[in-house]
Amino acid sequence: MNKTAIYFSILSLLIFSCSRYDELMKNGKESKAGASESHNSGLNCASCHNKQGISEAKLEGGWWNISGTIYSGAGTTASASDGTVELWSGPNRTGTLVKKMEIDNLGNIFTAKVVALGGGVFPVLVNKNGQVVKKMNESTANGSCNSCHGNTTPRISFP
């Protein structure tokens, strides 16, 4: 392959990558308070909403970079949009707020937007009055919350 073809290939890849990133950041689907379009509360969203996921999941917005379910009380009923999940670069709401997601009416959070989890983030569950309800004291770089919570780790829930 000649140098011109190599440069053109690299340039094309960069332009496509940047435009895809810009598109996701501008129009990527996210959970919204009051919305009821999500489904399968409690299941591992990333098992379908991933790069190789089923075609229906791709039509619903593609793969989720962060997703999970928030429960109420004893962790038996999905919550009804009574808060947000925040991701911080430091523990106890310190450092930089990396991402804030609204909980929808089925208790789900999700985003197709690119979120840099880097070396890890500290999730915080915040109620509708802005008070911290729960927080993770350890960082995580896994955006698929239900892949841990609900299996061997307790479900994420409001008290």
WOCOR-V109366 format. One record per residue. N is the residue number from 1. RES is the residue in one letter. PHI is phi in degrees with one decimal (NA if undefined). PSI is psi in radians with two decimals (NA if undefined). OMEGA is omega in whole degrees, -180 to 180 (none if undefined). Layout:
BEGIN
n=<N	N>
res=<RES	RES>
phi=<PHI	PHI>
psi=<PSI	PSI>
omega=<OMEGA	OMEGA>
END
This chain:
BEGIN
n=<1	2	3	4	5	6	7	8	9	10	11	12	13	14	15	16	17	18	19	20	21	22	23	24	25	26	27	28	29	30	31	32	33	34	35	36	37	38	39	40	41	42	43	44	45	46	47	48	49	50	51	52	53	54	55	56	57	58	59	60	61	62	63	64	65	66	67	68	69	70	71	72	73	74	75	76	77	78	79	80	81	82	83	84	85	86	87	88	89	90	91	92	93	94	95	96	97	98	99	100	101	102	103	104	105	106	107	108	109	110	111	112	113	114	115	116	117	118	119	120	121	122	123	124	125	126	127	128	129	130	131	132	133	134	135	136	137	138	139	140	141	142	143	144	145	146	147	148	149	150	151	152	153	154	155	156	157	158	159>
res=<M	N	K	T	A	I	Y	F	S	I	L	S	L	L	I	F	S	C	S	R	Y	D	E	L	M	K	N	G	K	E	S	K	A	G	A	S	E	S	H	N	S	G	L	N	C	A	S	C	H	N	K	Q	G	I	S	E	A	K	L	E	G	G	W	W	N	I	S	G	T	I	Y	S	G	A	G	T	T	A	S	A	S	D	G	T	V	E	L	W	S	G	P	N	R	T	G	T	L	V	K	K	M	E	I	D	N	L	G	N	I	F	T	A	K	V	V	A	L	G	G	G	V	F	P	V	L	V	N	K	N	G	Q	V	V	K	K	M	N	E	S	T	A	N	G	S	C	N	S	C	H	G	N	T	T	P	R	I	S	F	P>
phi=<NA	-82.6	-61.8	-61.9	-65.2	-64.9	-60.7	-62.8	-63.4	-65.1	-61.1	-62.5	-63.5	-64.1	-63.0	-62.9	-61.8	-65.3	-67.9	-66.4	-60.3	-59.1	-62.5	-62.2	-68.7	-84.2	-122.1	-62.0	-67.4	-144.2	-67.5	-136.4	-58.5	89.6	-81.1	-131.6	-84.1	-75.6	-157.4	52.9	-53.5	92.0	-82.3	-75.9	-53.4	-68.4	-68.4	-112.1	-84.0	-139.7	-55.8	-99.0	-59.8	-64.2	-62.4	-61.7	-62.6	-64.9	-68.3	-80.9	131.3	89.3	-100.6	-95.1	-80.2	-140.0	-161.4	174.8	-125.1	-110.8	-106.0	-108.6	55.5	-79.5	85.3	-106.8	-124.0	-62.5	-71.0	-111.1	26.9	-113.8	169.0	-138.3	-116.1	-111.8	-117.4	-113.5	-76.9	-127.3	-69.0	56.5	62.0	-109.0	79.6	-109.9	-74.4	-83.7	-160.3	-129.6	-125.7	-80.4	-86.2	-82.2	-64.7	-98.4	84.6	-98.0	-122.6	-165.1	-151.0	-95.3	-69.6	-75.1	-123.9	-81.4	-81.0	46.0	-78.9	131.0	-129.7	-113.6	-71.1	-134.8	-96.5	-120.9	-80.6	-65.8	-92.2	84.2	-91.8	-69.4	-100.3	-148.5	-152.2	-93.7	-87.2	-108.9	-80.8	-138.6	-111.2	-99.9	-85.4	-99.4	-55.6	-72.3	-70.2	-111.5	-72.7	108.1	-98.8	-99.3	-100.9	-55.8	-62.8	-80.5	-149.2	-74.7	-64.1>
psi=<2.38	2.91	-0.66	-0.77	-0.67	-0.84	-0.75	-0.72	-0.78	-0.78	-0.75	-0.74	-0.75	-0.77	-0.79	-0.79	-0.80	-0.73	-0.62	-0.76	-0.86	-0.73	-0.81	-0.75	-0.54	-0.76	0.17	2.34	2.52	2.71	2.57	2.45	2.37	-0.28	2.63	0.43	-0.24	3.11	3.12	0.80	2.35	-0.34	2.84	1.73	-0.67	-0.20	-0.44	-0.72	1.22	3.06	-0.65	0.16	3.01	2.71	-0.58	-0.75	-0.66	-0.67	-0.50	0.04	0.07	-2.55	2.63	2.30	-0.53	2.37	2.68	3.14	2.40	2.27	2.87	2.77	-2.16	0.11	0.46	-0.37	2.29	2.47	2.74	1.64	1.00	0.64	-2.90	2.86	2.22	2.53	2.12	2.66	-0.33	2.85	2.72	0.74	0.67	2.94	-2.40	2.43	1.98	-0.72	2.53	2.23	2.37	2.50	2.23	3.14	-0.30	0.12	0.15	2.59	2.53	2.68	2.43	-0.13	2.66	2.19	2.13	1.73	-0.29	-2.27	0.03	2.72	2.86	1.82	2.49	2.28	2.15	2.32	3.11	-0.28	0.07	0.17	2.45	2.20	-0.78	2.76	2.69	2.26	-0.20	2.60	2.75	2.52	0.20	2.00	0.00	1.41	-0.76	-0.16	-0.38	-0.93	2.15	-0.29	-1.51	-0.36	2.51	2.64	2.71	2.16	2.67	2.51	NA>
omega=<-179	-175	180	179	179	179	179	179	180	179	179	179	179	180	179	-178	-179	-179	177	177	180	179	179	-178	-180	-171	-180	-178	178	176	-180	175	179	-180	-180	-177	-180	-177	174	179	177	178	178	-177	-176	178	175	-177	178	-175	-180	-174	-179	-175	179	178	178	178	-179	177	176	-178	-179	175	175	180	177	-179	177	-178	175	176	-175	178	-179	-178	178	-177	177	176	178	176	-180	171	178	175	-177	178	178	-180	175	178	176	-179	-176	173	-176	-177	175	-178	177	177	-179	-176	178	178	-176	169	176	173	174	180	-179	179	-179	180	176	179	178	177	180	-180	179	176	-175	-180	-174	178	178	-180	177	180	178	177	173	179	176	178	176	174	180	-180	-179	-172	-177	177	175	-176	-178	176	180	178	179	176	176	-177	169	-180	none>
END
